[in-house]
Amino acid sequence: MRIDKFLNTVNIVKRRSISEDMCKSKVVFINGTAVKPAKEVKVGDIIEIKYLDKTIKYEVLKIPQTKTIPKSAKSEYVKEIS
């Protein structure tokens, strides 16, 4: 699954266009490398998002098979790392 679609599907970002812009602005990293919106996400990858005031890291636990998942199921797909 593409990184821009993944961020939207697992409810990290509200809209796919926002996650696409974040990738183009080089604030989204997978395993320490800045990525483009079309980069594929795999189980075990570390996604790092650098906001202006903080950096949040997520570990990919599972790839969603559907277009949307309930917000309550977010913990099944990603784990926030300190």
mmCIF file of the N, C-alpha and C atoms, coordinates in Angstrom:
data_MODEL
# 
_entry.id   MODEL 
# 
loop_
_atom_site.group_PDB 
_atom_site.id 
_atom_site.type_symbol 
_atom_site.label_atom_id 
_atom_site.label_alt_id 
_atom_site.label_comp_id 
_atom_site.label_asym_id 
_atom_site.label_entity_id 
_atom_site.label_seq_id 
_atom_site.pdbx_PDB_ins_code 
_atom_site.Cartn_x 
_atom_site.Cartn_y 
_atom_site.Cartn_z 
_atom_site.occupancy 
_atom_site.B_iso_or_equiv 
_atom_site.pdbx_formal_charge 
_atom_site.auth_seq_id 
_atom_site.auth_comp_id 
_atom_site.auth_asym_id 
_atom_site.auth_atom_id 
_atom_site.pdbx_PDB_model_num 
ATOM 1   N N  . MET A 1 1  ? 0.844   -1.185 0.000  1.00 0.00 ? 1  MET A N  1 
ATOM 2   C CA . MET A 1 1  ? 0.000   0.000  0.000  1.00 0.00 ? 1  MET A CA 1 
ATOM 3   C C  . MET A 1 1  ? 0.884   1.241  0.000  1.00 0.00 ? 1  MET A C  1 
ATOM 4   N N  . ARG A 1 2  ? 0.468   2.254  -0.753 1.00 0.00 ? 2  ARG A N  1 
ATOM 5   C CA . ARG A 1 2  ? 1.220   3.508  -0.830 1.00 0.00 ? 2  ARG A CA 1 
ATOM 6   C C  . ARG A 1 2  ? 1.218   4.219  0.523  1.00 0.00 ? 2  ARG A C  1 
ATOM 7   N N  . ILE A 1 3  ? 2.292   4.958  0.817  1.00 0.00 ? 3  ILE A N  1 
ATOM 8   C CA . ILE A 1 3  ? 2.411   5.644  2.107  1.00 0.00 ? 3  ILE A CA 1 
ATOM 9   C C  . ILE A 1 3  ? 1.322   6.707  2.279  1.00 0.00 ? 3  ILE A C  1 
ATOM 10  N N  . ASP A 1 4  ? 0.995   7.457  1.228  1.00 0.00 ? 4  ASP A N  1 
ATOM 11  C CA . ASP A 1 4  ? -0.031  8.493  1.379  1.00 0.00 ? 4  ASP A CA 1 
ATOM 12  C C  . ASP A 1 4  ? -1.400  7.872  1.676  1.00 0.00 ? 4  ASP A C  1 
ATOM 13  N N  . LYS A 1 5  ? -1.705  6.770  1.032  1.00 0.00 ? 5  LYS A N  1 
ATOM 14  C CA . LYS A 1 5  ? -2.970  6.071  1.271  1.00 0.00 ? 5  LYS A CA 1 
ATOM 15  C C  . LYS A 1 5  ? -2.976  5.413  2.658  1.00 0.00 ? 5  LYS A C  1 
ATOM 16  N N  . PHE A 1 6  ? -1.834  4.849  3.061  1.00 0.00 ? 6  PHE A N  1 
ATOM 17  C CA . PHE A 1 6  ? -1.719  4.189  4.369  1.00 0.00 ? 6  PHE A CA 1 
ATOM 18  C C  . PHE A 1 6  ? -1.980  5.181  5.508  1.00 0.00 ? 6  PHE A C  1 
ATOM 19  N N  . LEU A 1 7  ? -1.352  6.351  5.447  1.00 0.00 ? 7  LEU A N  1 
ATOM 20  C CA . LEU A 1 7  ? -1.516  7.357  6.503  1.00 0.00 ? 7  LEU A CA 1 
ATOM 21  C C  . LEU A 1 7  ? -2.977  7.769  6.646  1.00 0.00 ? 7  LEU A C  1 
ATOM 22  N N  . ASN A 1 8  ? -3.686  7.859  5.533  1.00 0.00 ? 8  ASN A N  1 
ATOM 23  C CA . ASN A 1 8  ? -5.098  8.208  5.567  1.00 0.00 ? 8  ASN A CA 1 
ATOM 24  C C  . ASN A 1 8  ? -5.952  7.049  6.070  1.00 0.00 ? 8  ASN A C  1 
ATOM 25  N N  . THR A 1 9  ? -5.697  5.851  5.603  1.00 0.00 ? 9  THR A N  1 
ATOM 26  C CA . THR A 1 9  ? -6.501  4.682  5.950  1.00 0.00 ? 9  THR A CA 1 
ATOM 27  C C  . THR A 1 9  ? -6.434  4.356  7.438  1.00 0.00 ? 9  THR A C  1 
ATOM 28  N N  . VAL A 1 10 ? -5.250  4.469  8.050  1.00 0.00 ? 10 VAL A N  1 
ATOM 29  C CA . VAL A 1 10 ? -5.120  4.128  9.470  1.00 0.00 ? 10 VAL A CA 1 
ATOM 30  C C  . VAL A 1 10 ? -5.345  5.336  10.392 1.00 0.00 ? 10 VAL A C  1 
ATOM 31  N N  . ASN A 1 11 ? -5.931  6.388  9.838  1.00 0.00 ? 11 ASN A N  1 
ATOM 32  C CA . ASN A 1 11 ? -6.352  7.556  10.615 1.00 0.00 ? 11 ASN A CA 1 
ATOM 33  C C  . ASN A 1 11 ? -5.216  8.330  11.278 1.00 0.00 ? 11 ASN A C  1 
ATOM 34  N N  . ILE A 1 12 ? -4.056  8.390  10.636 1.00 0.00 ? 12 ILE A N  1 
ATOM 35  C CA . ILE A 1 12 ? -2.975  9.251  11.131 1.00 0.00 ? 12 ILE A CA 1 
ATOM 36  C C  . ILE A 1 12 ? -3.184  10.657 10.560 1.00 0.00 ? 12 ILE A C  1 
ATOM 37  N N  . VAL A 1 13 ? -3.633  10.724 9.313  1.00 0.00 ? 13 VAL A N  1 
ATOM 38  C CA . VAL A 1 13 ? -3.921  11.989 8.633  1.00 0.00 ? 13 VAL A CA 1 
ATOM 39  C C  . VAL A 1 13 ? -5.374  11.943 8.163  1.00 0.00 ? 13 VAL A C  1 
ATOM 40  N N  . LYS A 1 14 ? -6.078  13.081 8.217  1.00 0.00 ? 14 LYS A N  1 
ATOM 41  C CA . LYS A 1 14 ? -7.507  13.084 7.880  1.00 0.00 ? 14 LYS A CA 1 
ATOM 42  C C  . LYS A 1 14 ? -7.805  12.874 6.403  1.00 0.00 ? 14 LYS A C  1 
ATOM 43  N N  . ARG A 1 15 ? -6.992  13.482 5.510  1.00 0.00 ? 15 ARG A N  1 
ATOM 44  C CA . ARG A 1 15 ? -7.260  13.345 4.082  1.00 0.00 ? 15 ARG A CA 1 
ATOM 45  C C  . ARG A 1 15 ? -6.004  12.901 3.340  1.00 0.00 ? 15 ARG A C  1 
ATOM 46  N N  . ARG A 1 16 ? -6.217  12.133 2.272  1.00 0.00 ? 16 ARG A N  1 
ATOM 47  C CA . ARG A 1 16 ? -5.089  11.630 1.488  1.00 0.00 ? 16 ARG A CA 1 
ATOM 48  C C  . ARG A 1 16 ? -4.306  12.770 0.845  1.00 0.00 ? 16 ARG A C  1 
ATOM 49  N N  . SER A 1 17 ? -4.982  13.813 0.429  1.00 0.00 ? 17 SER A N  1 
ATOM 50  C CA . SER A 1 17 ? -4.278  14.939 -0.197 1.00 0.00 ? 17 SER A CA 1 
ATOM 51  C C  . SER A 1 17 ? -3.300  15.587 0.786  1.00 0.00 ? 17 SER A C  1 
ATOM 52  N N  . ILE A 1 18 ? -3.659  15.601 2.059  1.00 0.00 ? 18 ILE A N  1 
ATOM 53  C CA . ILE A 1 18 ? -2.767  16.156 3.081  1.00 0.00 ? 18 ILE A CA 1 
ATOM 54  C C  . ILE A 1 18 ? -1.527  15.270 3.227  1.00 0.00 ? 18 ILE A C  1 
ATOM 55  N N  . SER A 1 19 ? -1.732  13.966 3.284  1.00 0.00 ? 19 SER A N  1 
ATOM 56  C CA . SER A 1 19 ? -0.581  13.061 3.420  1.00 0.00 ? 19 SER A CA 1 
ATOM 57  C C  . SER A 1 19 ? 0.307   13.126 2.177  1.00 0.00 ? 19 SER A C  1 
ATOM 58  N N  . GLU A 1 20 ? -0.302  13.325 1.016  1.00 0.00 ? 20 GLU A N  1 
ATOM 59  C CA . GLU A 1 20 ? 0.477   13.466 -0.221 1.00 0.00 ? 20 GLU A CA 1 
ATOM 60  C C  . GLU A 1 20 ? 1.345   14.728 -0.160 1.00 0.00 ? 20 GLU A C  1 
ATOM 61  N N  . ASP A 1 21 ? 0.765   15.836 0.289  1.00 0.00 ? 21 ASP A N  1 
ATOM 62  C CA . ASP A 1 21 ? 1.511   17.085 0.431  1.00 0.00 ? 21 ASP A CA 1 
ATOM 63  C C  . ASP A 1 21 ? 2.631   16.955 1.463  1.00 0.00 ? 21 ASP A C  1 
ATOM 64  N N  . MET A 1 22 ? 2.359   16.215 2.548  1.00 0.00 ? 22 MET A N  1 
ATOM 65  C CA . MET A 1 22 ? 3.385   16.001 3.572  1.00 0.00 ? 22 MET A CA 1 
ATOM 66  C C  . MET A 1 22 ? 4.579   15.257 2.985  1.00 0.00 ? 22 MET A C  1 
ATOM 67  N N  . CYS A 1 23 ? 4.318   14.266 2.155  1.00 0.00 ? 23 CYS A N  1 
ATOM 68  C CA . CYS A 1 23 ? 5.407   13.513 1.522  1.00 0.00 ? 23 CYS A CA 1 
ATOM 69  C C  . CYS A 1 23 ? 6.201   14.408 0.580  1.00 0.00 ? 23 CYS A C  1 
ATOM 70  N N  . LYS A 1 24 ? 5.496   15.211 -0.196 1.00 0.00 ? 24 LYS A N  1 
ATOM 71  C CA . LYS A 1 24 ? 6.163   16.119 -1.146 1.00 0.00 ? 24 LYS A CA 1 
ATOM 72  C C  . LYS A 1 24 ? 6.985   17.177 -0.424 1.00 0.00 ? 24 LYS A C  1 
ATOM 73  N N  . SER A 1 25 ? 6.584   17.530 0.804  1.00 0.00 ? 25 SER A N  1 
ATOM 74  C CA . SER A 1 25 ? 7.306   18.527 1.597  1.00 0.00 ? 25 SER A CA 1 
ATOM 75  C C  . SER A 1 25 ? 8.454   17.913 2.401  1.00 0.00 ? 25 SER A C  1 
ATOM 76  N N  . LYS A 1 26 ? 8.671   16.619 2.216  1.00 0.00 ? 26 LYS A N  1 
ATOM 77  C CA . LYS A 1 26 ? 9.769   15.887 2.866  1.00 0.00 ? 26 LYS A CA 1 
ATOM 78  C C  . LYS A 1 26 ? 9.696   15.920 4.393  1.00 0.00 ? 26 LYS A C  1 
ATOM 79  N N  . VAL A 1 27 ? 8.495   15.693 4.942  1.00 0.00 ? 27 VAL A N  1 
ATOM 80  C CA . VAL A 1 27 ? 8.352   15.572 6.391  1.00 0.00 ? 27 VAL A CA 1 
ATOM 81  C C  . VAL A 1 27 ? 7.980   14.148 6.789  1.00 0.00 ? 27 VAL A C  1 
ATOM 82  N N  . VAL A 1 28 ? 7.789   13.252 5.802  1.00 0.00 ? 28 VAL A N  1 
ATOM 83  C CA . VAL A 1 28 ? 7.472   11.853 6.065  1.00 0.00 ? 28 VAL A CA 1 
ATOM 84  C C  . VAL A 1 28 ? 8.684   11.004 5.696  1.00 0.00 ? 28 VAL A C  1 
ATOM 85  N N  . PHE A 1 29 ? 9.105   10.162 6.643  1.00 0.00 ? 29 PHE A N  1 
ATOM 86  C CA . PHE A 1 29 ? 10.275  9.307  6.444  1.00 0.00 ? 29 PHE A CA 1 
ATOM 87  C C  . PHE A 1 29 ? 9.895   7.858  6.725  1.00 0.00 ? 29 PHE A C  1 
ATOM 88  N N  . ILE A 1 30 ? 10.444  6.943  5.939  1.00 0.00 ? 30 ILE A N  1 
ATOM 89  C CA . ILE A 1 30 ? 10.301  5.512  6.217  1.00 0.00 ? 30 ILE A CA 1 
ATOM 90  C C  . ILE A 1 30 ? 11.704  4.971  6.429  1.00 0.00 ? 30 ILE A C  1 
ATOM 91  N N  . ASN A 1 31 ? 11.929  4.400  7.605  1.00 0.00 ? 31 ASN A N  1 
ATOM 92  C CA . ASN A 1 31 ? 13.239  3.858  7.973  1.00 0.00 ? 31 ASN A CA 1 
ATOM 93  C C  . ASN A 1 31 ? 14.355  4.887  7.769  1.00 0.00 ? 31 ASN A C  1 
ATOM 94  N N  . GLY A 1 32 ? 14.072  6.146  8.104  1.00 0.00 ? 32 GLY A N  1 
ATOM 95  C CA . GLY A 1 32 ? 15.085  7.194  8.056  1.00 0.00 ? 32 GLY A CA 1 
ATOM 96  C C  . GLY A 1 32 ? 15.274  7.864  6.715  1.00 0.00 ? 32 GLY A C  1 
ATOM 97  N N  . THR A 1 33 ? 14.512  7.504  5.690  1.00 0.00 ? 33 THR A N  1 
ATOM 98  C CA . THR A 1 33 ? 14.648  8.081  4.359  1.00 0.00 ? 33 THR A CA 1 
ATOM 99  C C  . THR A 1 33 ? 13.382  8.843  3.986  1.00 0.00 ? 33 THR A C  1 
ATOM 100 N N  . ALA A 1 34 ? 13.548  10.086 3.510  1.00 0.00 ? 34 ALA A N  1 
ATOM 101 C CA . ALA A 1 34 ? 12.399  10.868 3.055  1.00 0.00 ? 34 ALA A CA 1 
ATOM 102 C C  . ALA A 1 34 ? 11.787  10.152 1.851  1.00 0.00 ? 34 ALA A C  1 
ATOM 103 N N  . VAL A 1 35 ? 10.453  10.090 1.813  1.00 0.00 ? 35 VAL A N  1 
ATOM 104 C CA . VAL A 1 35 ? 9.787   9.304  0.776  1.00 0.00 ? 35 VAL A CA 1 
ATOM 105 C C  . VAL A 1 35 ? 8.805   10.132 -0.039 1.00 0.00 ? 35 VAL A C  1 
ATOM 106 N N  . LYS A 1 36 ? 8.534   9.636  -1.247 1.00 0.00 ? 36 LYS A N  1 
ATOM 107 C CA . LYS A 1 36 ? 7.522   10.218 -2.118 1.00 0.00 ? 36 LYS A CA 1 
ATOM 108 C C  . LYS A 1 36 ? 6.183   9.561  -1.803 1.00 0.00 ? 36 LYS A C  1 
ATOM 109 N N  . PRO A 1 37 ? 5.072   10.171 -2.234 1.00 0.00 ? 37 PRO A N  1 
ATOM 110 C CA . PRO A 1 37 ? 3.743   9.624  -1.904 1.00 0.00 ? 37 PRO A CA 1 
ATOM 111 C C  . PRO A 1 37 ? 3.505   8.194  -2.393 1.00 0.00 ? 37 PRO A C  1 
ATOM 112 N N  . ALA A 1 38 ? 4.190   7.761  -3.442 1.00 0.00 ? 38 ALA A N  1 
ATOM 113 C CA . ALA A 1 38 ? 3.945   6.433  -4.016 1.00 0.00 ? 38 ALA A CA 1 
ATOM 114 C C  . ALA A 1 38 ? 4.772   5.325  -3.363 1.00 0.00 ? 38 ALA A C  1 
ATOM 115 N N  . LYS A 1 39 ? 5.598   5.649  -2.377 1.00 0.00 ? 39 LYS A N  1 
ATOM 116 C CA . LYS A 1 39 ? 6.437   4.641  -1.722 1.00 0.00 ? 39 LYS A CA 1 
ATOM 117 C C  . LYS A 1 39 ? 5.577   3.581  -1.043 1.00 0.00 ? 39 LYS A C  1 
ATOM 118 N N  . GLU A 1 40 ? 5.920   2.319  -1.271 1.00 0.00 ? 40 GLU A N  1 
ATOM 119 C CA . GLU A 1 40 ? 5.172   1.209  -0.676 1.00 0.00 ? 40 GLU A CA 1 
ATOM 120 C C  . GLU A 1 40 ? 5.557   1.018  0.788  1.00 0.00 ? 40 GLU A C  1 
ATOM 121 N N  . VAL A 1 41 ? 4.558   0.733  1.621  1.00 0.00 ? 41 VAL A N  1 
ATOM 122 C CA . VAL A 1 41 ? 4.763   0.477  3.049  1.00 0.00 ? 41 VAL A CA 1 
ATOM 123 C C  . VAL A 1 41 ? 4.706   -1.026 3.276  1.00 0.00 ? 41 VAL A C  1 
ATOM 124 N N  . LYS A 1 42 ? 5.631   -1.547 4.115  1.00 0.00 ? 42 LYS A N  1 
ATOM 125 C CA . LYS A 1 42 ? 5.647   -2.967 4.445  1.00 0.00 ? 42 LYS A CA 1 
ATOM 126 C C  . LYS A 1 42 ? 5.550   -3.134 5.961  1.00 0.00 ? 42 LYS A C  1 
ATOM 127 N N  . VAL A 1 43 ? 5.131   -4.299 6.394  1.00 0.00 ? 43 VAL A N  1 
ATOM 128 C CA . VAL A 1 43 ? 5.064   -4.598 7.825  1.00 0.00 ? 43 VAL A CA 1 
ATOM 129 C C  . VAL A 1 43 ? 6.479   -4.509 8.401  1.00 0.00 ? 43 VAL A C  1 
ATOM 130 N N  . GLY A 1 44 ? 6.612   -3.842 9.539  1.00 0.00 ? 44 GLY A N  1 
ATOM 131 C CA . GLY A 1 44 ? 7.908   -3.689 10.179 1.00 0.00 ? 44 GLY A CA 1 
ATOM 132 C C  . GLY A 1 44 ? 8.575   -2.356 9.892  1.00 0.00 ? 44 GLY A C  1 
ATOM 133 N N  . ASP A 1 45 ? 8.083   -1.613 8.903  1.00 0.00 ? 45 ASP A N  1 
ATOM 134 C CA . ASP A 1 45 ? 8.656   -0.300 8.594  1.00 0.00 ? 45 ASP A CA 1 
ATOM 135 C C  . ASP A 1 45 ? 8.412   0.670  9.746  1.00 0.00 ? 45 ASP A C  1 
ATOM 136 N N  . ILE A 1 46 ? 9.332   1.613  9.911  1.00 0.00 ? 46 ILE A N  1 
ATOM 137 C CA . ILE A 1 46 ? 9.188   2.684  10.888 1.00 0.00 ? 46 ILE A CA 1 
ATOM 138 C C  . ILE A 1 46 ? 8.871   3.965  10.119 1.00 0.00 ? 46 ILE A C  1 
ATOM 139 N N  . ILE A 1 47 ? 7.679   4.504  10.359 1.00 0.00 ? 47 ILE A N  1 
ATOM 140 C CA . ILE A 1 47 ? 7.261   5.747  9.712  1.00 0.00 ? 47 ILE A CA 1 
ATOM 141 C C  . ILE A 1 47 ? 7.500   6.882  10.687 1.00 0.00 ? 47 ILE A C  1 
ATOM 142 N N  . GLU A 1 48 ? 8.189   7.909  10.222 1.00 0.00 ? 48 GLU A N  1 
ATOM 143 C CA . GLU A 1 48 ? 8.503   9.063  11.065 1.00 0.00 ? 48 GLU A CA 1 
ATOM 144 C C  . GLU A 1 48 ? 7.890   10.302 10.409 1.00 0.00 ? 48 GLU A C  1 
ATOM 145 N N  . ILE A 1 49 ? 7.122   11.060 11.180 1.00 0.00 ? 49 ILE A N  1 
ATOM 146 C CA . ILE A 1 49 ? 6.514   12.291 10.674 1.00 0.00 ? 49 ILE A CA 1 
ATOM 147 C C  . ILE A 1 49 ? 7.058   13.448 11.497 1.00 0.00 ? 49 ILE A C  1 
ATOM 148 N N  . LYS A 1 50 ? 7.695   14.408 10.819 1.00 0.00 ? 50 LYS A N  1 
ATOM 149 C CA . LYS A 1 50 ? 8.292   15.548 11.504 1.00 0.00 ? 50 LYS A CA 1 
ATOM 150 C C  . LYS A 1 50 ? 7.375   16.756 11.381 1.00 0.00 ? 50 LYS A C  1 
ATOM 151 N N  . TYR A 1 51 ? 6.683   17.062 12.486 1.00 0.00 ? 51 TYR A N  1 
ATOM 152 C CA . TYR A 1 51 ? 5.858   18.261 12.552 1.00 0.00 ? 51 TYR A CA 1 
ATOM 153 C C  . TYR A 1 51 ? 6.752   19.425 12.981 1.00 0.00 ? 51 TYR A C  1 
ATOM 154 N N  . LEU A 1 52 ? 6.223   20.638 12.996 1.00 0.00 ? 52 LEU A N  1 
ATOM 155 C CA . LEU A 1 52 ? 7.027   21.803 13.373 1.00 0.00 ? 52 LEU A CA 1 
ATOM 156 C C  . LEU A 1 52 ? 7.561   21.706 14.791 1.00 0.00 ? 52 LEU A C  1 
ATOM 157 N N  . ASP A 1 53 ? 6.729   21.220 15.720 1.00 0.00 ? 53 ASP A N  1 
ATOM 158 C CA . ASP A 1 53 ? 7.112   21.215 17.125 1.00 0.00 ? 53 ASP A CA 1 
ATOM 159 C C  . ASP A 1 53 ? 7.456   19.847 17.694 1.00 0.00 ? 53 ASP A C  1 
ATOM 160 N N  . LYS A 1 54 ? 7.219   18.778 16.918 1.00 0.00 ? 54 LYS A N  1 
ATOM 161 C CA . LYS A 1 54 ? 7.492   17.434 17.440 1.00 0.00 ? 54 LYS A CA 1 
ATOM 162 C C  . LYS A 1 54 ? 7.687   16.445 16.297 1.00 0.00 ? 54 LYS A C  1 
ATOM 163 N N  . THR A 1 55 ? 8.217   15.292 16.644 1.00 0.00 ? 55 THR A N  1 
ATOM 164 C CA . THR A 1 55 ? 8.393   14.197 15.687 1.00 0.00 ? 55 THR A CA 1 
ATOM 165 C C  . THR A 1 55 ? 7.706   12.969 16.267 1.00 0.00 ? 55 THR A C  1 
ATOM 166 N N  . ILE A 1 56 ? 6.887   12.318 15.453 1.00 0.00 ? 56 ILE A N  1 
ATOM 167 C CA . ILE A 1 56 ? 6.176   11.120 15.898 1.00 0.00 ? 56 ILE A CA 1 
ATOM 168 C C  . ILE A 1 56 ? 6.603   9.946  15.034 1.00 0.00 ? 56 ILE A C  1 
ATOM 169 N N  . LYS A 1 57 ? 6.899   8.830  15.688 1.00 0.00 ? 57 LYS A N  1 
ATOM 170 C CA . LYS A 1 57 ? 7.291   7.616  14.973 1.00 0.00 ? 57 LYS A CA 1 
ATOM 171 C C  . LYS A 1 57 ? 6.232   6.540  15.170 1.00 0.00 ? 57 LYS A C  1 
ATOM 172 N N  . TYR A 1 58 ? 5.962   5.796  14.100 1.00 0.00 ? 58 TYR A N  1 
ATOM 173 C CA . TYR A 1 58 ? 5.012   4.691  14.135 1.00 0.00 ? 58 TYR A CA 1 
ATOM 174 C C  . TYR A 1 58 ? 5.671   3.450  13.556 1.00 0.00 ? 58 TYR A C  1 
ATOM 175 N N  . GLU A 1 59 ? 5.362   2.301  14.127 1.00 0.00 ? 59 GLU A N  1 
ATOM 176 C CA . GLU A 1 59 ? 5.801   1.031  13.555 1.00 0.00 ? 59 GLU A CA 1 
ATOM 177 C C  . GLU A 1 59 ? 4.595   0.393  12.879 1.00 0.00 ? 59 GLU A C  1 
ATOM 178 N N  . VAL A 1 60 ? 4.782   -0.073 11.644 1.00 0.00 ? 60 VAL A N  1 
ATOM 179 C CA . VAL A 1 60 ? 3.692   -0.699 10.892 1.00 0.00 ? 60 VAL A CA 1 
ATOM 180 C C  . VAL A 1 60 ? 3.543   -2.139 11.366 1.00 0.00 ? 60 VAL A C  1 
ATOM 181 N N  . LEU A 1 61 ? 2.367   -2.479 11.887 1.00 0.00 ? 61 LEU A N  1 
ATOM 182 C CA . LEU A 1 61 ? 2.107   -3.825 12.388 1.00 0.00 ? 61 LEU A CA 1 
ATOM 183 C C  . LEU A 1 61 ? 1.361   -4.677 11.368 1.00 0.00 ? 61 LEU A C  1 
ATOM 184 N N  . LYS A 1 62 ? 0.528   -4.025 10.558 1.00 0.00 ? 62 LYS A N  1 
ATOM 185 C CA . LYS A 1 62 ? -0.340  -4.751 9.644  1.00 0.00 ? 62 LYS A CA 1 
ATOM 186 C C  . LYS A 1 62 ? -0.761  -3.791 8.535  1.00 0.00 ? 62 LYS A C  1 
ATOM 187 N N  . ILE A 1 63 ? -0.962  -4.326 7.328  1.00 0.00 ? 63 ILE A N  1 
ATOM 188 C CA . ILE A 1 63 ? -1.416  -3.509 6.205  1.00 0.00 ? 63 ILE A CA 1 
ATOM 189 C C  . ILE A 1 63 ? -2.930  -3.691 6.057  1.00 0.00 ? 63 ILE A C  1 
ATOM 190 N N  . PRO A 1 64 ? -3.709  -2.607 6.051  1.00 0.00 ? 64 PRO A N  1 
ATOM 191 C CA . PRO A 1 64 ? -5.167  -2.736 5.919  1.00 0.00 ? 64 PRO A CA 1 
ATOM 192 C C  . PRO A 1 64 ? -5.572  -3.284 4.552  1.00 0.00 ? 64 PRO A C  1 
ATOM 193 N N  . GLN A 1 65 ? -6.603  -4.099 4.515  1.00 0.00 ? 65 GLN A N  1 
ATOM 194 C CA . GLN A 1 65 ? -7.097  -4.662 3.262  1.00 0.00 ? 65 GLN A CA 1 
ATOM 195 C C  . GLN A 1 65 ? -8.276  -3.854 2.725  1.00 0.00 ? 65 GLN A C  1 
ATOM 196 N N  . THR A 1 66 ? -8.875  -3.011 3.552  1.00 0.00 ? 66 THR A N  1 
ATOM 197 C CA . THR A 1 66 ? -10.018 -2.207 3.136  1.00 0.00 ? 66 THR A CA 1 
ATOM 198 C C  . THR A 1 66 ? -9.620  -0.742 3.032  1.00 0.00 ? 66 THR A C  1 
ATOM 199 N N  . LYS A 1 67 ? -10.504 0.056  2.423  1.00 0.00 ? 67 LYS A N  1 
ATOM 200 C CA . LYS A 1 67 ? -10.209 1.470  2.216  1.00 0.00 ? 67 LYS A CA 1 
ATOM 201 C C  . LYS A 1 67 ? -10.213 2.265  3.514  1.00 0.00 ? 67 LYS A C  1 
ATOM 202 N N  . THR A 1 68 ? -11.086 1.887  4.437  1.00 0.00 ? 68 THR A N  1 
ATOM 203 C CA . THR A 1 68 ? -11.149 2.586  5.722  1.00 0.00 ? 68 THR A CA 1 
ATOM 204 C C  . THR A 1 68 ? -11.208 1.573  6.857  1.00 0.00 ? 68 THR A C  1 
ATOM 205 N N  . ILE A 1 69 ? -10.717 1.986  8.003  1.00 0.00 ? 69 ILE A N  1 
ATOM 206 C CA . ILE A 1 69 ? -10.809 1.155  9.205  1.00 0.00 ? 69 ILE A CA 1 
ATOM 207 C C  . ILE A 1 69 ? -11.395 2.017  10.316 1.00 0.00 ? 69 ILE A C  1 
ATOM 208 N N  . PRO A 1 70 ? -12.041 1.422  11.306 1.00 0.00 ? 70 PRO A N  1 
ATOM 209 C CA . PRO A 1 70 ? -12.552 2.213  12.431 1.00 0.00 ? 70 PRO A CA 1 
ATOM 210 C C  . PRO A 1 70 ? -11.396 2.809  13.240 1.00 0.00 ? 70 PRO A C  1 
ATOM 211 N N  . LYS A 1 71 ? -11.605 3.991  13.789 1.00 0.00 ? 71 LYS A N  1 
ATOM 212 C CA . LYS A 1 71 ? -10.558 4.632  14.598 1.00 0.00 ? 71 LYS A CA 1 
ATOM 213 C C  . LYS A 1 71 ? -10.156 3.762  15.776 1.00 0.00 ? 71 LYS A C  1 
ATOM 214 N N  . SER A 1 72 ? -11.090 2.982  16.280 1.00 0.00 ? 72 SER A N  1 
ATOM 215 C CA . SER A 1 72 ? -10.794 2.113  17.415 1.00 0.00 ? 72 SER A CA 1 
ATOM 216 C C  . SER A 1 72 ? -9.835  0.979  17.034 1.00 0.00 ? 72 SER A C  1 
ATOM 217 N N  . ALA A 1 73 ? -9.707  0.687  15.752 1.00 0.00 ? 73 ALA A N  1 
ATOM 218 C CA . ALA A 1 73 ? -8.837  -0.406 15.290 1.00 0.00 ? 73 ALA A CA 1 
ATOM 219 C C  . ALA A 1 73 ? -7.444  0.078  14.891 1.00 0.00 ? 73 ALA A C  1 
ATOM 220 N N  . LYS A 1 74 ? -7.167  1.358  15.078 1.00 0.00 ? 74 LYS A N  1 
ATOM 221 C CA . LYS A 1 74 ? -5.869  1.929  14.673 1.00 0.00 ? 74 LYS A CA 1 
ATOM 222 C C  . LYS A 1 74 ? -4.690  1.190  15.308 1.00 0.00 ? 74 LYS A C  1 
ATOM 223 N N  . SER A 1 75 ? -4.840  0.770  16.568 1.00 0.00 ? 75 SER A N  1 
ATOM 224 C CA . SER A 1 75 ? -3.737  0.107  17.277 1.00 0.00 ? 75 SER A CA 1 
ATOM 225 C C  . SER A 1 75 ? -3.384  -1.258 16.691 1.00 0.00 ? 75 SER A C  1 
ATOM 226 N N  . GLU A 1 76 ? -4.276  -1.836 15.896 1.00 0.00 ? 76 GLU A N  1 
ATOM 227 C CA . GLU A 1 76 ? -3.971  -3.112 15.242 1.00 0.00 ? 76 GLU A CA 1 
ATOM 228 C C  . GLU A 1 76 ? -3.009  -2.929 14.078 1.00 0.00 ? 76 GLU A C  1 
ATOM 229 N N  . TYR A 1 77 ? -2.973  -1.727 13.503 1.00 0.00 ? 77 TYR A N  1 
ATOM 230 C CA . TYR A 1 77 ? -2.206  -1.475 12.293 1.00 0.00 ? 77 TYR A CA 1 
ATOM 231 C C  . TYR A 1 77 ? -0.906  -0.725 12.533 1.00 0.00 ? 77 TYR A C  1 
ATOM 232 N N  . VAL A 1 78 ? -0.900  0.189  13.494 1.00 0.00 ? 78 VAL A N  1 
ATOM 233 C CA . VAL A 1 78 ? 0.320   0.950  13.809 1.00 0.00 ? 78 VAL A CA 1 
ATOM 234 C C  . VAL A 1 78 ? 0.509   1.057  15.320 1.00 0.00 ? 78 VAL A C  1 
ATOM 235 N N  . LYS A 1 79 ? 1.778   1.116  15.712 1.00 0.00 ? 79 LYS A N  1 
ATOM 236 C CA . LYS A 1 79 ? 2.103   1.299  17.128 1.00 0.00 ? 79 LYS A CA 1 
ATOM 237 C C  . LYS A 1 79 ? 2.964   2.557  17.226 1.00 0.00 ? 79 LYS A C  1 
ATOM 238 N N  . GLU A 1 80 ? 2.559   3.492  18.068 1.00 0.00 ? 80 GLU A N  1 
ATOM 239 C CA . GLU A 1 80 ? 3.337   4.716  18.232 1.00 0.00 ? 80 GLU A CA 1 
ATOM 240 C C  . GLU A 1 80 ? 4.566   4.432  19.089 1.00 0.00 ? 80 GLU A C  1 
ATOM 241 N N  . ILE A 1 81 ? 5.709   4.872  18.589 1.00 0.00 ? 81 ILE A N  1 
ATOM 242 C CA . ILE A 1 81 ? 6.984   4.684  19.292 1.00 0.00 ? 81 ILE A CA 1 
ATOM 243 C C  . ILE A 1 81 ? 7.403   6.037  19.849 1.00 0.00 ? 81 ILE A C  1 
ATOM 244 N N  . SER A 1 82 ? 7.930   6.067  21.048 1.00 0.00 ? 82 SER A N  1 
ATOM 245 C CA . SER A 1 82 ? 8.319   7.348  21.652 1.00 0.00 ? 82 SER A CA 1 
ATOM 246 C C  . SER A 1 82 ? 9.491   7.980  20.947 1.00 0.00 ? 82 SER A C  1 
# 
